[in-house]
């Protein structure tokens, strides 16, 4: 019969198999990739304003839609996860990370069908963000309305 490892043996085993991370290198990677994503957004904005004649507000909408589309496509092609493994938090620039969090479950559960696969699982990660975002906006709006009405 095999004996249970001691706490110290288990701790040594955990330290042995845990990957070593260099915080400075990880921060540099995240900064670089996040900066590339933001630079891409600025290039799309400038292109839309200069060649398409769009106003800045409309060009920013094009940037948002383009980055969401690109994130979903990269997720579908299984490239977003590879970029995220390299860059870590650098890919979590809000719009790209959110698009990935919605698309990933949809792709993963598509084999279970439109309703019970995609329909049920699509918001498993992003759903709480949407829920608490809408709820907190409602609470803040209510507070603002009360303040404007009575003060």
C-alpha positions in Angstrom: 0.0 0.0 0.0 1.3 3.4 -1.0 1.8 6.0 1.8 0.4 9.5 1.7 3.1 12.2 1.1 3.8 14.6 4.0 2.9 18.3 3.8 6.5 19.2 3.1 6.8 16.5 0.4 3.6 17.7 -1.2 4.7 21.4 -1.0 8.1 20.5 -2.7 6.2 18.6 -5.4 3.9 21.6 -6.0 6.9 24.0 -6.2 8.6 21.6 -8.6 5.8 21.4 -11.1 4.5 25.0 -10.8 5.8 27.1 -13.8 8.1 29.9 -12.8 7.0 33.3 -14.0 9.0 36.4 -14.5 6.7 39.3 -13.6 8.7 41.9 -15.4 8.8 39.9 -18.7 5.0 39.2 -18.4 4.3 42.9 -17.8 6.4 43.8 -20.9 4.5 41.2 -23.0 1.1 42.5 -21.8 2.1 46.1 -22.4 3.4 45.3 -25.9 0.4 43.3 -27.1 -2.1 45.6 -25.4 -0.3 48.5 -27.1 -0.5 46.7 -30.5 -4.2 46.2 -30.1 -4.7 49.9 -29.2 -2.5 51.0 -32.1 -4.5 48.8 -34.4 -7.6 50.5 -33.2 -6.1 53.9 -33.8 -5.0 52.9 -37.3 -8.5 51.8 -38.1 -9.9 55.0 -36.7 -7.5 57.2 -38.8 -8.2 55.1 -41.9 -12.0 55.5 -41.5 -11.7 59.2 -40.9 -9.3 60.0 -43.8 -10.4 57.6 -46.5 -14.1 57.1 -45.6 -14.8 60.7 -44.5 -16.3 59.5 -41.3 -16.6 61.8 -38.3 -14.6 60.8 -35.2 -17.6 59.4 -33.3 -18.6 57.2 -36.3 -15.0 56.1 -36.8 -14.8 55.0 -33.2 -17.9 52.9 -33.7 -16.1 51.3 -36.7 -13.1 50.6 -34.4 -15.2 48.9 -31.8 -17.0 46.7 -34.4 -13.7 45.9 -36.1 -11.9 44.8 -32.9 -14.9 42.7 -31.8 -15.0 41.0 -35.2 -11.3 40.4 -35.2 -11.4 39.0 -31.7 -14.3 36.6 -32.6 -12.5 35.5 -35.7 -9.3 34.9 -33.9 -11.2 33.0 -31.2 -12.9 30.8 -33.9 -9.5 30.1 -35.5 -8.1 29.2 -32.1 -5.5 31.9 -32.3 -6.8 34.2 -29.6 -5.9 31.7 -26.9 -2.3 31.4 -28.3 -2.0 35.2 -28.2 -3.5 35.3 -24.7 -1.0 32.6 -23.5 1.8 34.8 -24.7 0.5 38.2 -23.7 -1.6 37.4 -20.6 -3.5 40.5 -19.5 -2.5 42.4 -22.7 -5.3 40.7 -24.6 -7.8 41.8 -22.0 -8.1 45.3 -23.5 -11.8 45.5 -22.6 -13.5 45.1 -26.0 -11.3 42.2 -27.3 -11.4 40.3 -24.0 -15.1 40.6 -23.8 -15.7 39.5 -27.4 -13.5 36.4 -26.7 -15.4 35.6 -23.5 -18.7 35.6 -25.4 -17.4 33.7 -28.5 -15.4 31.0 -26.7 -18.4 29.2 -25.0 -20.4 29.5 -28.2 -17.7 27.8 -30.2 -17.1 25.2 -27.5 -20.7 24.1 -27.1 -21.9 24.4 -30.8 -21.9 20.6 -31.1 -24.8 20.5 -28.6 -27.0 22.5 -30.9 -28.3 26.0 -31.4 -30.5 26.2 -28.3 -29.0 23.8 -25.7 -25.4 24.5 -26.8 -24.9 28.0 -28.1 -28.0 29.6 -26.7 -27.5 28.3 -23.2 -23.7 28.6 -22.9 -22.9 31.8 -24.8 -23.1 34.1 -21.8 -21.7 31.8 -19.2 -18.6 34.1 -18.7 -19.9 37.4 -20.0 -23.4 37.1 -18.5 -22.5 38.2 -15.0 -20.6 41.1 -16.5 -23.6 42.2 -18.4 -26.0 41.6 -15.5 -24.0 43.5 -12.9 -23.1 46.3 -15.4 -26.8 46.9 -16.3 -27.8 46.6 -12.6 -25.2 49.0 -11.3 -26.0 51.4 -14.1 -29.7 51.3 -13.1 -28.8 51.9 -9.4 -26.5 54.8 -10.3 -29.2 56.2 -12.6 -31.8 55.9 -9.9 -29.5 57.7 -7.5 -28.8 60.4 -10.0 -32.6 60.9 -10.7 -33.3 61.1 -6.9 -30.5 63.6 -6.5 -31.7 65.7 -9.4 -35.3 65.6 -8.4 -35.0 66.4 -4.7 -31.8 68.4 -4.3 
